[in-house]
Structure formats: C-alpha cells, structure tokens
Amino acid sequence: MQPTAIIIAIISGLASALLFAGIVLQSSSAVSLALAAPIPIAIASLGWGSTAGFVSAAVATAAIYAIAQSVPSALTLLASMALPTAVAGHLVGLARPLADDAPRPLGAANAAPPLDWYPLSRVLMAITLMAIGSCIFLGWYLGFDPEDFIPAVVDALRQSGGAMDTATDDERRAIAQLIIGLVPFVQPAVLAISLIVGLYLGAAIVRVSGRLPRPKDDIPTSAQLPQISLVIFAVAAGAAFAGGTIGLLGDVLLGGFAAAFTLVGLAALHRRTRGRQGRFLVLFSSYAALILLSFPIVLFLAMGIYETWRRPEDPAPTGRN
C-alpha cells in the first residue's frame, strides 16, 4: 500500500467519522450528514484500492470512539456503514480476464485481455444482505425492545403540540406503537439505500478523477437481484406475521429487500423509457410522486419483483454509458 493511498485512507476515514459524528453529538442536522458517511470510504476503496477502503473504515471507527468514548457508537458506524461500504467497494473492484476465445476489438490482439467485472446484481444483493445483517446485529447488541421506546415516543408526541394536544394518552400510545412498529422495516430500507447511493456517488467522483478502473456500468440494465431474493422476500413476509423475535427478523428482511426491489423497479423504468418521447416527464413525475406521496413505492416494488422474476440471468456488467 503506497503512502499516498494511506494518506487518502486516513483522510477519508476522518471525513466519514465527522459526517457520522452528528448522531453521536445529537446535532439537529445529524441524520442528513450521517447518511453521507459512506461516500468518503467508497472514494478511498474505489480510487485507491480495497485495502485503502478497509483502512478508511477502521480509521472512521477509531475516530468515532475517540470523539464519543463509546464502544456502541463506534460499532454502530462500523457495522452499519463503514465495513459494508468497504466490502462493497472491494466487490465493485473485482475482475477476472475473459476466456481466451472471447471476442476482442479489432487491433487489440496483443492488448491485455478484457476483464469480466463483478456483476452489479451481486453487489446489490451483497449490500442488501449487509444492511439487513447490520440492523440485526445492532438490534441484538443494543437490546432493541419496542416496548422500551413507547414511553419516550408518547412523551415526544405529547410535547409536539398541534393535534396531539387534544389526543388522549391511549391515542398517543397507539400512534407510538405504530411508529415504533415501522422501525424494523424502515431502518434497513434507509440503510440499504444510503449504502447504494453512497457507493454510486463515490464511484462518480472517482470516475471524474480518472482513477476508477471499472468501466461505467449500464445501471438500468445491470441493476437487478438474483432470483433467490424472491424466496427470501416471501419467507420474510410470512415471518413478519409471526410476531415476537421472528416477526422482527421478518420485518428487517422485508425492509431491506423492499428497498432493493424498489431500486430495481426504478432502474427498469429508466431502461424501458429509453428513446421514447416524454421520457423526462415520466421520470420527473415518477420521482416527484415518490418524494411527495410515498405510496407509489408499492408500484416500483412490484415492478422490481416482476423484473427479478422475469430476468433470471445477469446481463453484461458493463455497457452503455
């Protein structure tokens, strides 16, 4: 590992820790900044090698421990963002030479053999599983119990004003139970999307600098999941109705894979609207509906599930820019 890569890894780790530190210090802008914590680690991993990515993750974890003097805070960053991003960056950088009989461009007979890059579908699957695994680990390590959070949420609702001023304690408790019940589903979904977007933005930044060895992927074509994800999703849906610990595990699995399927559905929309009139209007309206109304997520979730069932084979990992 060259000295430049070590310096970049340290700087990236410190930057990631500073972005995440808002949650530890309970800053009002903590969440938005913390969601960007994977980006510096992705930049180090994709631009300066996998080792730099793992060193950056270790530096970020150590820096959070130094800031907060808290092992749970350091483990939260390591398990939720730092380590998954370093692993994802390593997977994106994996490649192997194509077979000797693979077609090559004219005039490239003596050139280095073209590379077969690790498929994006498997990267997406790995990120989804890591997001789910980190939520399960942190829930176990931190001792997540929905009943323990209900009084705090009820107090927050009581102090929020507005319609909650006239609500009874039973009504506030019912709302608190609903909010807390959504946490096991929403948390892995948000984490999976944060990791994927962070990796994408990190790759875009490194590509501008010319340090990204991987060719630009045709994401609308390559973004899909292996069909085994459909089985996992179905089992998780059944487990979610079991209640108790099994129900919580089912919710976590559902949330992570729901986010991944939704992204696959959005990628399918991009692919299907290529070359068509009004494409910009369709895409703009779809994203605006997702942001403002939320419920169209169900449509893209269904589209992602259909695409995964319909397209069992991984497409070529690279292609159109």
Secondary structure, 3 states (H helix, E strand, C coil): CCHHHHHHHHHHHHHHHHHHHHHHHCCCCHHHHHCCCHHHHHHHHHHHCHHHHHHHHHHHHHHHHHHHCCHHHHHHHHHHHHHHHHHHHHHHCCEEECCCCCCCCCCCCCCCCCEEECCHHHHHHHHHHHHHHHHHHHHHHHCCCHHHHHHHHHHHHHHCCHHHHCCCHHHHHHHHHHHHHHHHHHHHHHHHHHHHHHHHHHHHHHHHHCCCCCCCCCHHHHCCCCCHHHHHHHHHHHHCCCCHHHHHHHHHHHHHHHHHHHHHHHHHHHHHCCCCCCHHHHHHHHHHHHHHCCCCHHHHHHHHHHHHHHCCCCCCCCCCC
